């Protein structure tokens, strides 16, 4: 609420549910604006539900008011005034008896779907095609409100830990992760790519600020249509110098996740309750070597190991299950992935160079983070590029940092939508991507 | 500093200049890590300058130490221990007498340029080619530290004003700004574009949360090589609903800029002093109509009006000068741009539809923001698309929001690098872009 008008009415800038509740406790009149989320005619009067940024306000409107203004319809945007009163049965525990309504805008056509229902229960394809309007649904709003607060929490935690934010280019000349999964574009007659990660740049920047982070879009031209892949997603990346080993990164992530999830309860408790989110309680996150994890689930669930170099999605599910059953943990760090499957910048384990000093974090049986220690020594990096059949000449800019001195360092990338997918326990990551991009989807 | 060791020595996690100064005031021993920024041999002892995240610490090291450890060189990353003492002549007002030094990593080759000089004074081309290492220079670090704090301030201000952060796709099927300046890419056999702005999506999201913002990369395939254009830059975007008119957006921006610049003094005062930044003092920002601004500078500086529909860069400079001279303001809102030059979503002025309810913000004679009120009515939007020779069928997803009801709304986009260009008073925007992308530059 921004100020009291001459008539003693509160003018609500962007109304919030708790401010309206407080007004009701004081028995005040309020003025607010919002969209008409739903109208229920009760004969003689109507319940008008007004959608405001963080909730829906129950208002009572006498039918006589309908004759003063042209008839109200759903999705009209209005400015309204009235007397608040406590009503514990109503959302937010209050109700407003309207006496003035002014229509600011009107829809051209009625909604094709009932976005004002509690659960829309639509097929994924339909929901995504109608996303620009289905997002007005209360539960959809809660999902992306929580997602916004996760990104904010990530940053707030890292600021406290001395990290500096960076903004790195998304159009790049070389691909960090290698492989075919990269979007190509014509850049004024030259070949360019869309960045699969800010990898090279965040490493470069630890040479500058020691600790850096970026929240930004990354692009993967993966040609398979799965429930857990997006072709564009939001990556929460951080990179830190002067680590003793990669477990420093795991510790930082553990503390970050603890901070982020704890914070959700206070900053968007309503949204958390709306979604019935089962917030993970994070103690110490168990850690298991890649090969050991494979063996454990193979034995525990009588499953044959087929690919010794990578985890199949089903194996991730079983590892998640095993550590939930055995340690009651929603998370598990799987460490020491095979060198064969990790990028050229991953540091090999000196004790056994077939493995890397790297890790994935599984959350409820799915990889949500990849991280590890990076090679900082120039000759070591050049040698590993050669082993991977890469030409160091193609990485001159990147190798500049190793050549002229780099601290021991490492970092990670968290997939924001993946994290939300497991947090909201939805079967398809598209549900928690605002406007998902996949093999067949370029809009909305 | 994170904890006291058993020997009473402070272990520094990520050391900060002010924490070291406090240690010096208490006469404590400290342990810290960092890169050797410079070594000055004084005969018998050396000054070793250690680069930490927010400064450079002057250390004194007896030559005898050099014989214990292999010889130190610049850009070695080290862990060091010693006794602090106050020294007002040294950076940060302290000095450390080292007694233990451990080398964590060594460079392969000496720096090709003296990044440890106060001003590197390099040609732009050379500096940008060597960016991965020239960023280690004290002044370069200050530039991008301040830039990070501007983005942070933008977000912090908007959070307080009830804005919700969104992450919108950068790969899109239609271009918001129109024109030829769009990067094309092949998206699994379909034509796709890189987003020139989050325009459609942020408008969509004001229908959901009323107030939204995004900090992200945008892409412009402009083929001219000027000192003020980048082909990829960071855009600070916000969009807000229930505005009375576009001046609400100008007011929000004014308050945001005031907050951001005020905040810099406290959160990175050192960096501000390092760069000798002349922080603008923002009172009320003067506002002038586009045609009036053209007339004013034409008369005041005896300059012929050549293009009646757009501002030439030289005109922007003169408008900036005029409002500096006349109103002592570093900023000026230029309003009511011609409809001809504004995109199809700009709302025309009902009083004179040749002009739009839009504005640019000039900062020290250069456009740093474009904003305005958007069309929210479906039929009005369809009609304007037709006038602009656009087929509404090509914008079905976007028009869904107008069709089903939108509040009056508007917003803006601030170019982060442009803002910094004028803040740091540099003649080329590339100097303040971390890894700039231009017609000829795809790396580093």
Interface residues (C-beta under 8 A of the other chain):
Chain A: X13 X14 X16 X33 X34 X35 X52 X53 X75 X76 X77 X79 X104 X105 X106 X107 X108 X109 X110 X111 X112 X130 X132 X133 X135 X136 X140 X141 X144 X145 X147 X148 X151 X152 X155 X159 X161 X162 X164 X165 X166 X167 X168 X169 X170 X171 X172 X173 X174 X183 X184 X185 X186 X187 X188 X190 X192 X194 X200 X201 X204 X205 X207 X208 X209 X210 X211 X216 X217 X219 X221 X223 X231 X232 X234 X241 X242 X376 X377 X378 X379 X397 X398 X400 X401 X402 X403 X404 X405 X406 X407 X408 X416 X434 X435 X436 X437 X439 X442 X443 X444
Chain B: X13 X14 X16 X33 X34 X35 X52 X53 X74 X75 X76 X77 X79 X104 X105 X106 X107 X108 X109 X110 X111 X112 X130 X132 X133 X135 X136 X140 X141 X144 X145 X147 X148 X151 X152 X155 X159 X161 X162 X164 X165 X166 X167 X168 X169 X170 X171 X172 X173 X174 X183 X184 X185 X186 X187 X188 X190 X192 X194 X200 X201 X204 X205 X207 X208 X209 X210 X211 X216 X217 X219 X221 X223 X231 X232 X234 X241 X242 X376 X377 X378 X379 X397 X398 X400 X401 X402 X403 X404 X405 X406 X407 X408 X416 X434 X435 X437 X439 X440 X442 X443 X444
